[in-house]
Amino acid sequence: MIHITLPDGSRREFPGPVTVAEVAASIGAGLAKAALAGKIDGKVVDTSYQITADSPLSIVTAKDADGLDVIRHSTAHLLAYAVKELFPEAQVTIGPVIENGFYYDFSYKRPFTPEDLLAIEKKMGELAAKDETVTRRVLPRDEAVAHFKSLGEHYKAEIIASIPANEDVSLYREGHFEDLCRGPHVPSTGKLRFFKLMKVAGAYWRGDHRNEMLQRIYGTAWATKDELQQYLTMLEEAEKRDHRKLGRELDLFHIDDHAPGMVFWHPKGWALWQEVEQYMRRVYRDNGYEEVKGPQILDKGLWEKTGHWDKYRENMFVTESEKRDYALKPMNCPGHILIFKQGIKSYRDLPLRYGEFGNCHRNEPTGGLHGIMRVRGFTQDDGHIFCTEDMIQGEVTAFTTLLQKVYKDFGFTEILYKLSTRPEKRIGTEESWDRAEAALADGLQASGCAFEYLPGEGAFYGPKIEYVLKDALGRQWQCGTIQVDPNLPERLDADFVGEDGARHRPIVLHRAIVGSLERFIGILIEQHAGALPAWLAPKQVSVLNITDGQADYARTVAKTLLDQGFRVELDLRNEKITRKIREHSMQKLPYILVVGDKEREAGAVAVRARGNLDLGVMPLQDFQAKLAGDIASKV
């Protein structure tokens, strides 16, 4: 007898080997119809998988995260099937699941067009409607290589040939199409109903620029029609909020081929930058950080001592002077250690907190660059806390509370907390890892934060916390972090004099709140769709006259506001007031002030708030108080 234990603890008996599908059918017709796969001891398997020994089993449906992965994986195969039906000469390569969807890479004699994508998507729908059974078979490696060579699928044959000779490989077939895959897959193509092809991009075979450029077709797939539509709607909204588009429209910055991956900040963009930086500078000052500044270029020998030269060399910009090799710093940590080492430090100096708006450079591949979100030259709100082991928990609690306030001020209220623990390859004793991980967990708990563990995701030298914020569209951005590091002080021989008079190694806590300022500003722009709150807006108010007769009064209003420290734009152009209002509204300013004869005579202003809200006429002093209140409250 085979005993199957279900998630609710109940058990079912079968006289002999039984498939996942048969177990589902024994539970009920509804579950049998909904079943996409099974999960046995944490492994997801096909519904055709035969269970030959007593096992725990859960039936995977479209409601489960594993079920959605199976749908997306199977839809990638459906895409390849449709391409081969329409373009028989195309060769298929690989097609994995990615966040929110999938892609498949193809080799074909000409570029796929938007019209091709529509035709492929239509063919996918037709193939899905046939509800063809998906079947699995296993072949010895060499036999599988010969099979795909006979089909003219040389890329598949190359992939299989790289598998050890003594291993078997699994193939999945649906209709006329068969593909190499570990699986699992849906039981039939009729389970694939809600998908859309998104775009075509280039991708090198096996990620090597020396190889052929393939065509990568991206798609998305979901369990329900509503989920698909919600995702597409979110993408439309994200396109409207795209920081690259808004950066142009609002005249904030641009990227130029003369400096790939570097940002040219325009006056309005730099005003936004300064607000973010000066705010963070006040955060440093008010929370016990001493601001420092390290050099941009450091000797190769330092990077060898820290280990970066061996592990990070390909991402570093290097230079040479007088037969000495140097590198532009990709991070600020070594410089802060060198500052700490100047002079004798005592246990009474700890915790010692350094902060720096450090300019860093990383040689990111061109294909990975993305507006100001992913660049080669960036500035971090970088900080390092030098402390003892027993100070870690208190520092984590204080840092977490501070980070929550900063994110709230910038308009982010939902934060996810993730604690990455010891990886398989690591340094240090188990006891030191136990203490460090416990200190981070206790620090989060003391801040009232629910968190999840990411087992094995810590750095080789210590555990870390990742602070992930959610934006207005529900997208997740990992910006903040705090990491425990006993390794760097050891490598660079940093120490302090303890209470016992002996020298001790400090623990370094690497920490950042916003991370890269460039990236964070890009996130801010998208979070607020360019309509930044008054305290951040590059221009907080514009002053418009109706006719030349109010020009002098408009200048007086603008100067009065400027003298109060507000960021003001004055528009005295000889244009219709409706046109001027429309143009300034498109710049998403918090307030527009219109002055005509009545306003001039009364010493007042007609106030229009963002969103075309008419707030009426008010004395200039009242408006000043209102704007000052908005800035102070960070609304």
C-alpha positions in Angstrom: 0.0 0.0 0.0 1.1 3.6 -0.7 0.2 6.2 2.0 -0.2 9.8 0.9 -0.3 12.5 3.6 -2.1 15.7 2.6 -1.4 19.2 3.9 -4.3 19.0 6.4 -2.8 15.9 8.0 -5.3 13.4 6.5 -4.0 10.3 4.8 -5.1 8.4 1.7 -4.2 4.8 0.8 -3.6 3.4 -2.7 -3.0 -0.3 -3.6 0.1 0.6 -5.6 2.0 3.4 -7.3 -0.2 6.4 -8.0 0.1 9.6 -10.0 -0.4 13.1 -8.6 -3.4 13.4 -10.9 -5.0 10.3 -9.5 -4.5 11.5 -6.0 -6.2 14.8 -6.9 -9.1 12.9 -8.6 -9.6 10.9 -5.4 -10.1 14.1 -3.5 -12.6 15.6 -5.8 -13.4 16.4 -9.4 -12.9 20.1 -8.9 -9.4 19.7 -7.6 -8.6 17.2 -10.3 -9.5 19.8 -12.9 -7.6 22.6 -11.2 -4.4 20.6 -10.6 -1.4 21.9 -12.4 1.3 20.0 -10.5 2.2 18.3 -7.2 4.6 19.1 -4.4 6.4 16.3 -2.7 9.0 17.1 0.0 9.4 20.6 -1.3 9.9 19.5 -4.9 7.3 20.5 -7.6 6.5 17.6 -10.0 4.2 17.0 -12.9 0.6 15.7 -12.3 1.8 12.6 -14.3 4.5 12.0 -11.7 4.2 8.5 -10.2 4.5 8.2 -6.5 6.0 4.8 -5.5 6.5 5.2 -1.8 4.8 6.8 1.2 5.0 10.6 0.7 3.6 13.9 1.8 1.8 15.6 -1.1 0.1 18.9 -1.8 -1.7 19.6 -5.0 -0.5 22.7 -6.8 -3.2 24.9 -8.4 -3.2 28.3 -10.1 -3.8 29.9 -6.7 -0.3 28.9 -5.5 2.9 30.7 -6.2 4.4 27.4 -7.5 1.4 27.1 -9.8 2.0 30.5 -11.3 5.6 29.5 -12.0 4.4 26.3 -13.7 2.0 28.4 -15.8 4.8 30.8 -16.9 7.3 28.1 -17.6 4.7 26.3 -19.7 3.7 29.5 -21.5 7.4 30.0 -22.5 7.2 26.6 -24.2 3.9 27.5 -25.8 5.7 30.6 -27.2 8.5 28.5 -28.7 5.9 26.1 -30.1 4.1 29.0 -31.8 7.3 30.5 -33.2 8.2 27.1 -34.7 4.8 26.8 -36.3 5.0 30.2 -37.9 8.8 30.3 -38.6 10.0 26.7 -39.0 13.6 27.9 -39.7 13.9 29.6 -36.3 16.0 27.8 -33.8 15.0 27.7 -30.1 17.6 28.2 -27.3 16.5 28.8 -23.7 13.2 30.1 -22.1 13.1 30.6 -18.4 10.6 32.1 -16.0 11.4 35.6 -14.8 9.6 38.0 -12.5 6.0 38.5 -13.7 6.5 36.4 -16.8 9.0 34.6 -19.0 11.2 35.0 -22.1 12.5 32.8 -24.9 15.6 33.4 -27.0 15.5 32.6 -30.8 18.0 32.5 -33.6 16.3 33.7 -36.8 17.5 35.2 -40.1 15.7 38.5 -39.7 14.4 40.6 -36.8 11.0 39.9 -35.5 8.6 42.8 -36.0 5.6 44.0 -33.9 3.4 42.4 -36.5 5.2 39.1 -35.9 4.6 39.4 -32.2 0.8 39.8 -32.8 0.8 36.8 -35.1 2.8 34.7 -32.6 0.5 35.6 -29.7 -2.5 34.7 -31.9 -1.0 31.3 -32.7 -0.3 30.7 -29.0 -4.0 31.2 -28.4 -4.9 28.8 -31.1 -2.5 26.1 -29.8 -3.7 26.6 -26.2 -7.3 26.2 -27.4 -6.4 22.7 -28.8 -5.8 21.6 -25.2 -3.0 19.3 -26.3 -1.6 17.0 -23.6 1.9 17.8 -22.4 4.0 14.6 -22.0 7.4 13.9 -20.7 10.1 11.4 -21.7 13.7 10.7 -20.7 16.6 10.1 -23.1 20.3 9.4 -22.5 22.3 12.5 -23.1 24.0 11.4 -26.4 20.7 10.2 -27.8 19.1 13.5 -27.0 21.9 15.4 -28.7 21.4 13.3 -31.8 17.7 13.9 -31.7 17.9 17.7 -31.6 20.7 17.7 -34.3 18.3 15.7 -36.5 15.7 18.5 -36.0 18.3 21.2 -36.9 18.2 22.5 -33.4 21.9 23.1 -33.0 21.6 25.4 -29.9 19.6 22.7 -28.0 22.2 20.1 -29.0 25.0 22.3 -27.7 23.2 22.8 -24.4 22.6 19.1 -24.0 26.2 18.2 -25.0 27.4 20.3 -22.0 25.5 18.0 -19.6 27.7 15.1 -18.1 27.7 12.1 -20.4 26.3 9.7 -17.8 23.1 11.8 -17.2 19.7 11.4 -18.7 17.7 14.4 -19.9 14.0 15.0 -19.9 12.0 16.3 -22.9 8.5 17.7 -22.9 6.2 17.4 -25.9 3.0 19.2 -26.8 1.6 18.6 -30.3 4.3 18.8 -32.9 6.8 20.6 -30.6 9.3 18.9 -28.2 11.7 20.8 -26.0 14.5 20.1 -23.5 13.4 20.9 -20.0 13.5 19.7 -16.4 9.9 20.6 -15.9 7.4 20.5 -14.4 4.7 21.6 -16.8 0.9 22.0 -16.9 -0.9 18.8 -17.9 -2.2 20.3 -21.1 -2.0 23.5 -23.1 -5.6 24.4 -22.3 -4.4 25.5 -18.8 -2.6 28.4 -20.5 -5.2 31.1 -21.1 -4.1 34.5 -19.8 -0.9 35.7 -21.4 0.5 38.5 -23.5 3.7 39.1 -25.5 5.4 42.3 -24.5 8.5 43.1 -26.5 11.6 41.8 -28.4 15.1 42.6 -27.3 18.6 41.4 -28.2 20.5 38.9 -26.1 23.9 37.2 -26.7 24.0 33.4 -26.8 24.9 32.3 -23.4 25.4 35.9 -22.3 28.8 36.2 -24.1 29.2 39.3 -26.4 31.5 37.2 -28.6 28.6 35.0 -29.5 25.7 35.5 -31.9 23.1 38.1 -31.0 19.8 36.3 -30.5 16.2 37.6 -30.3 14.6 37.5 -26.9 10.8 37.6 -26.8 9.4 38.7 -23.5 5.9 37.8 -22.3 3.8 37.8 -19.2 1.3 35.1 -18.0 -1.2 35.0 -15.1 -3.7 32.7 -13.5 -6.7 34.8 -14.2 -7.9 37.4 -16.7 -8.3 40.0 -13.9 -4.7 39.5 -12.8 -3.4 39.9 -16.3 -5.4 43.1 -16.8 -4.3 44.5 -13.5 -0.7 43.9 -14.5 -1.1 45.5 -17.9 -2.8 48.5 -16.3 0.1 48.8 -13.8 2.5 48.8 -16.7 0.6 51.5 -18.4 0.7 53.6 -15.2 4.4 52.8 -14.8 5.1 54.0 -18.3 3.4 57.3 -17.5 5.6 57.6 -14.4 8.8 56.5 -16.1 11.5 58.7 -14.6 13.3 59.0 -17.9 10.2 60.4 -19.6 9.4 62.7 -16.7 13.1 63.8 -16.5 12.9 65.1 -20.0 9.4 66.7 -19.7 10.3 68.4 -16.4 13.8 69.4 -17.5 15.5 67.6 -14.6 18.4 65.7 -16.2 19.7 63.9 -19.2 22.0 61.0 -20.2 24.5 61.6 -23.0 26.6 59.3 -25.1 29.6 61.4 -24.2 29.4 59.9 -20.7 27.5 56.6 -20.8 25.9 55.8 -17.4 26.6 59.3 -16.0 24.0 61.9 -15.3 23.9 65.5 -16.5 21.8 67.3 -13.9 19.9 70.4 -15.1 19.1 73.3 -12.7 15.7 71.9 -11.7 17.1 68.4 -11.2 20.0 69.7 -9.2 17.6 71.6 -6.9 15.8 68.3 -6.3 19.1 66.6 -5.7 20.2 69.3 -3.2 16.9 68.9 -1.2 17.5 65.2 -0.9 21.2 65.6 0.0 20.7 68.4 2.5 17.8 66.5 4.1 20.0 63.5 4.5 22.8 65.7 5.8 20.5 66.9 8.6 19.7 63.3 9.3 23.4 62.6 9.8 23.9 65.6 12.0 20.9 64.9 14.2 21.6 61.2 14.7 25.2 61.2 15.8 27.0 60.9 12.5 30.2 62.7 11.6 30.4 63.5 8.0 33.7 62.6 6.2 35.0 62.7 2.6 37.4 60.2 1.1 39.4 60.4 -2.2 38.0 59.2 -5.5 41.1 57.3 -6.5 42.9 54.7 -4.3 46.0 52.6 -4.8 45.5 49.1 -6.2 47.3 47.7 -3.2 44.4 48.8 -0.9 41.9 47.0 -3.1 44.0 43.9 -3.0 44.1 44.0 0.9 40.3 44.4 1.0 39.7 41.5 -1.4 37.9 43.7 -4.0 40.6 43.4 -6.6 40.2 39.7 -6.9 36.4 39.6 -6.6 35.4 42.9 -8.2 38.1 43.9 -10.6 36.0 43.7 -13.8 33.6 46.2 -12.4 36.3 48.8 -11.4 37.6 51.7 -13.5 41.4 51.6 -13.3 44.1 54.2 -14.1 47.8 54.5 -13.8 50.2 57.3 -12.8 54.0 57.2 -12.4 54.0 53.4 -12.8 51.5 52.9 -9.9 48.1 51.3 -10.5 44.9 52.9 -9.1 41.2 52.4 -9.2 38.2 54.7 -8.9 36.4 53.6 -5.8 33.4 51.4 -6.4 32.4 51.8 -2.7 33.4 54.0 0.3 34.2 51.4 3.0 38.0 51.2 2.8 38.3 54.9 2.9 36.3 55.1 6.1 38.5 52.4 7.7 41.6 54.5 6.8 40.0 57.5 8.5 39.2 55.5 11.6 42.8 54.3 11.8 44.2 57.9 12.1 45.0 58.4 15.7 44.3 56.0 18.6 40.7 55.1 19.2 39.3 54.1 22.6 36.3 52.1 23.6 35.0 55.4 24.9 34.8 56.7 21.3 32.5 53.9 20.3 30.0 53.7 18.7 31.7 56.0 16.1 29.5 56.8 13.2 30.9 58.1 9.9 28.7 59.3 7.0 29.7 60.3 3.5 27.9 61.4 0.3 30.5 59.3 -1.5 31.0 59.4 -5.3 31.5 55.9 -6.6 32.1 54.4 -10.0 31.3 50.9 -11.2 31.8 49.6 -14.8 28.3 48.4 -15.4 27.6 46.7 -18.7 25.9 49.0 -21.2 22.9 46.7 -21.5 22.3 47.0 -17.8 22.1 50.8 -17.7 18.7 52.3 -17.1 18.1 56.1 -16.8 19.4 57.3 -13.5 18.3 54.0 -11.8 21.3 52.0 -13.0 24.4 54.1 -13.7 28.2 54.0 -13.7 28.8 57.1 -11.6 26.7 57.5 -8.5 26.6 59.0 -5.0 25.7 57.0 -1.9 24.4 58.1 1.4 27.0 55.8 2.8 27.7 55.3 6.5 29.8 53.1 8.7 29.3 52.5 12.4 32.4 51.3 14.3 31.2 49.5 17.4 31.6 46.4 19.6 29.7 43.2 19.2 27.4 44.0 22.2 26.4 47.4 20.6 25.0 45.9 17.4 21.5 45.4 18.5 21.1 48.9 19.8 22.6 50.4 16.6 20.2 48.3 14.5 17.2 49.4 16.5 18.1 53.0 16.2 19.0 52.8 12.5 15.7 51.0 11.7 13.7 53.7 13.5 15.6 56.4 11.7 15.1 54.7 8.3 11.3 54.4 8.9 11.1 58.2 9.5 13.1 59.0 6.5 11.1 56.8 4.2 7.8 58.3 5.6 9.0 61.8 5.0 9.7 60.9 1.3 6.2 59.4 1.0 6.9 55.7 1.5 4.8 54.0 4.2 5.2 50.3 3.4 8.6 48.7 4.2 9.5 45.0 4.0 12.3 43.7 6.3 14.5 40.8 5.2 17.3 39.3 7.3 19.9 37.4 5.3 21.7 34.7 7.2 25.0 32.8 6.9 26.0 31.5 3.5 27.6 28.1 2.9 31.0 29.7 2.3 31.8 32.0 5.1 34.5 33.1 7.6 34.2 33.4 11.3 33.0 31.0 14.0 29.5 29.6 14.3 29.2 31.3 17.7 30.0 34.7 16.1 27.4 34.2 13.4 24.9 33.1 16.0 25.5 36.3 18.0 25.4 38.6 14.9 22.2 37.1 13.4 20.5 37.3 16.8 21.6 40.9 17.3 20.0 41.9 13.9 16.8 39.9 14.6 16.5 41.4 18.1 17.2 44.9 16.7 14.3 44.5 14.2 12.0 43.1 16.9 12.8 46.0 19.2 11.7 48.3 16.4 8.4 46.4 16.1 9.2 45.0 12.7 7.9 41.8 11.3 10.6 40.3 9.0 11.4 37.3 6.9 14.6 35.3 6.9 16.6 34.8 3.7 18.7 31.7 4.6 22.2 31.7 3.1 21.9 35.1 1.5 24.3 36.9 3.8 27.7 38.1 2.8 30.7 35.8 3.4 31.8 37.9 6.4 28.4 38.6 8.1 24.6 38.7 8.0 22.6 41.7 6.9 19.2 43.3 6.9 17.6 44.6 3.6 15.0 47.3 3.9 12.7 47.1 0.9 10.2 49.8 0.2 7.0 49.5 -1.8 6.0 52.3 -4.1 2.6 53.6 -5.2 2.3 50.8 -7.8 3.3 48.1 -5.4 6.8 47.7 -6.9 9.5 46.7 -4.5 12.8 48.6 -4.2 15.7 47.5 -2.0 17.4 50.7 -0.9 18.4 50.5 2.7 20.7 48.0 4.3 22.7 47.3 7.4 25.5 44.7 7.4 27.6 43.2 10.1 31.3 43.1 9.1 34.2 41.9 11.3 36.3 41.2 8.2 37.3 44.6 6.8 38.8 45.9 10.1 40.8 42.7 10.3 42.1 43.0 6.7 43.0 46.6 7.1 44.3 46.2 10.7 41.9 48.6 12.4 41.7 48.5 16.2 40.7 50.4 19.4 42.0 50.3 22.9 39.5 48.5 25.1 38.7 49.0 28.8 41.3 46.4 29.6 44.0 48.4 27.9 44.5 45.9 25.1 43.8 46.4 21.4 40.6 45.0 20.0 39.0 44.8 16.5 35.9 46.9 16.0 32.8 45.5 14.3 31.9 47.6 11.2 28.2 48.1 10.4 27.8 49.1 6.7 24.6 51.0 6.4 22.7 53.0 3.9 19.2 54.5 3.9 18.5 55.8 0.4 21.5 54.0 -1.1 22.4 55.6 -4.5 21.0 59.1 -4.6 20.6 58.9 -8.3 18.5 55.7 -8.1 16.5 57.0 -5.1 15.6 60.2 -6.9 14.5 58.1 -9.9 12.3 56.1 -7.5 10.9 59.4 -6.0 10.0 60.8 -9.4 8.1 57.6 -10.2 6.5 57.3 -6.8 5.0 60.8 -7.1 4.6 60.7 -10.9 6.7 63.8 -11.1 4.3 65.8 -8.9 6.8 66.1 -6.0 5.6 67.4 -2.6 6.3 71.0 -2.0 9.4 70.4 0.2 11.0 68.5 -2.7 9.6 70.3 -5.8 12.4 72.0 -7.8 10.2 75.0 -8.2 7.6 75.4 -5.5 5.6 78.2 -7.0 5.3 80.2 -10.2 4.1 83.8 -10.4 2.2 84.8 -13.5 1.0 88.3 -14.5 -2.0 88.8 -16.7 -0.8 92.0 -18.5 2.2 94.2 -18.4 0.4 96.4 -16.0 1.1 93.9 -13.2 4.7 93.1 -14.1 6.2 95.2 -11.3 3.8 93.7 -8.7 4.6 90.2 -10.0 8.3 90.9 -9.5 7.6 92.1 -6.0 5.6 89.0 -5.1 8.4 86.7 -6.6 11.1 88.6 -4.7 9.2 88.4 -1.4 8.8 84.7 -1.8 12.5 84.2 -2.8 13.6 86.2 0.2 11.7 83.8 2.4 13.7 80.9 0.9 11.1 79.5 -1.5 11.9 78.3 -4.9 10.1 80.6 -7.3 9.6 80.9 -11.0 8.5 84.2 -12.5 6.8 84.3 -15.9 6.3 87.8 -17.4 5.9 86.7 -21.0 3.4 88.5 -23.2 1.2 85.4 -23.6 -2.4 84.7 -22.8 -2.8 83.8 -19.1 -4.7 80.6 -19.9 -1.7 79.4 -21.9 0.8 80.3 -19.2 -1.3 78.5 -16.6 -1.5 75.4 -18.8 2.2 75.3 -19.4 3.1 75.7 -15.7 0.5 73.1 -14.7 2.2 70.7 -17.0 5.4 71.3 -15.0 3.6 69.8 -12.0 4.4 72.8 -9.7 2.6 72.7 -6.3 1.3 76.2 -6.7 0.6 78.8 -9.4 0.0 82.4 -8.4 -1.9 84.7 -10.8 -1.8 88.5 -10.3 -4.1 90.9 -12.1 -5.2 94.5 -11.3 -7.4 93.4 -8.4 -4.7 91.3 -6.7 -2.2 94.1 -7.2 -4.5 96.7 -5.5 -5.3 94.3 -2.6 -1.7 93.1 -2.1 -3.0 89.6 -2.7 -2.6 86.6 -5.1 -5.0 84.3 -6.8 -3.8 80.8 -5.9 -4.1 77.6 -8.0 -3.0 74.4 -6.5 -1.7 71.4 -8.4 -4.5 69.4 -10.0 -6.2 72.5 -11.3 -7.6 73.4 -7.9 -8.7 77.0 -7.5 -8.0 78.1 -3.9 -9.2 81.7 -4.6 -7.6 85.0 -3.7 -5.7 85.4 -0.5 -3.3 87.9 1.1 0.3 87.1 0.1 1.2 86.6 3.8 -1.5 83.9 4.1 -0.1 82.1 1.1 3.4 82.3 2.5 2.2 80.7 5.7 0.4 78.0 3.7 3.4 77.1 1.6 5.7 77.1 4.7 3.2 74.8 6.4 3.3 72.4 3.5 7.1 72.3 3.5 7.3 71.8 7.2 4.8 69.0 7.3 6.2 67.4 4.1 2.8 66.8 2.7 
